[in-house]
Amino acid sequence: MNARKRHEIFARLRAENPHPTTELVWSTPFELLTAVLLSAQATDVGVNKATARLFPVANTPRAIITLGIDGLKEHIRTIGLYNTKAVNLMKTCQLLVDQHDGQVPRTRKALEALPGVGRKTANVILNTAFGQPTIAVDTHIFRVSNRTGLAPGKNVVEVEQKLIRHVPREFKQDAHHWLILHGRYTCIARKPRCGSCVIEDLCDYSDKTEL
């Protein structure tokens, strides 16, 4: 995969979707952080249904602390692993109040110090809430990067580093949204939809399908 191909891949993805964004519903950095924390091993649709119940009642760290752990669990119980997620979210809210005046921090180090927040979640927040050109590598991006030859790597950190190095600057801000959506709807895990893929001719995948 050379630089010309990479540029053309992102140019086509941009042409198809000029303003990509997360499918999670949020209106403040804290709402986004909450939604991302709840999204592990859950669908965005399922998370959005739960936060549609939660956010009108409590959408700040202090409000969730006031709601209490049992009240929080009641609002998110439809989501997988909701007990663990409720505990982590409550601990995160307490840290945000105690150390950050109730605000979501804007640095990777401070974000990763929050319970349940790893590198991927921190990258999502930095990119989507604060406009930093980070790339959060999830299973979709990992698959697309390796399958297409865009940024092959043995683990998510290796793929992230290659993407940061190789994605042209003009596409970096939106790259992770394009790749997630491409992996979610076109370059799917079991049988990629190569026949309807806008970058099929640029992709290095050898077992292309006709559909």
Secondary structure, 3 states (H helix, E strand, C coil): CCHHHHHHHHHHHHHHCCCCCCCCCCCCHHHHHHHHHHCCCCCHHHHHHHHHHHCCCCCCHHHHHHHHHHHHHHHHCCCCCHHHHHHHHHHHHHHHHHHHCCCCCCCHHHHHCCCCCCHHHHHHHHHHHCCCCCCCCCHHHHHHHHHHCCCCCCCHHHHHHHHHHHCCHHHHCCHHHHHHHHHHHCCCCCCCCHHHCCCHHHCCCCCCCCC
